[in-house]
């Protein structure tokens, strides 16, 4: 479950990124678990697909998820150095 706030200083994409990272670090989702598809996830959160895509790109850049064209995004194996 992702909670978004429009009243704070933190951008929406950063809120999503932070909360997904927390869920991964707290082992609420593990390596290989699928993340929601970008478009339906954006619709569920009532935000732009571009915002959702930005959050996923940041998560991938930081090594938390892997995206496979045509398959989706999945939680990556965690590198102990990242933790």
C-alpha positions in Angstrom: 0.0 0.0 0.0 1.4 3.4 -1.0 0.2 6.6 0.7 0.7 9.9 -1.2 0.6 13.4 0.1 0.2 16.6 -1.9 0.8 18.8 1.0 4.5 18.1 1.7 7.6 19.2 0.0 8.6 15.7 -1.3 7.6 15.1 -4.9 5.1 12.3 -5.6 7.6 10.1 -7.5 10.0 10.4 -4.5 7.3 9.4 -2.1 6.6 6.3 -4.2 10.3 5.5 -4.5 10.9 5.9 -0.8 7.9 3.7 0.2 8.8 0.9 -2.2 12.4 0.9 -1.0 11.1 0.7 2.6 8.9 -2.3 1.7 11.9 -4.1 0.1 14.3 -3.3 3.0 11.7 -4.5 5.5 11.4 -7.8 3.5 7.7 -7.2 2.8 8.6 -8.2 -0.8 11.5 -10.3 -1.8 13.7 -10.9 -4.8 11.8 -11.8 -7.9 8.5 -10.4 -6.7 6.6 -8.5 -9.4 5.8 -4.8 -9.0 2.5 -3.5 -10.4 2.6 -2.5 -14.1 3.3 1.2 -14.5 0.0 2.1 -16.2 -2.4 0.3 -13.8 -0.4 1.4 -10.8 -0.6 5.0 -11.9 -4.3 4.7 -12.4 -4.7 3.1 -9.0 -2.8 6.0 -7.3 -4.5 8.5 -9.6 -1.3 9.9 -10.8 0.4 10.3 -14.2 2.1 7.3 -15.9 5.1 9.6 -16.2 5.3 10.0 -12.4 5.1 6.2 -11.9 7.7 5.6 -14.6 10.1 8.1 -12.9 9.7 6.3 -9.6 10.5 2.9 -11.2 13.5 4.4 -13.1 14.9 5.7 -9.8 14.3 2.3 -8.1 16.1 0.6 -11.0 19.0 3.1 -11.0 19.5 2.5 -7.3 19.5 -1.3 -7.8 16.2 -2.1 -6.0 14.3 -3.4 -9.0 15.0 -4.9 -12.5 12.8 -4.1 -15.4 12.4 -6.6 -18.3 10.9 -5.3 -21.5 7.6 -7.0 -22.1 7.6 -8.8 -18.7 7.5 -6.0 -16.1 9.4 -4.9 -13.1 10.7 -7.2 -10.3 12.4 -6.8 -7.0 16.2 -7.3 -7.5 18.5 -9.4 -5.4 19.8 -7.1 -2.7 23.4 -6.1 -2.7 24.6 -6.0 0.9 26.5 -2.8 0.0 23.2 -1.1 -0.8 21.8 -1.9 2.6 
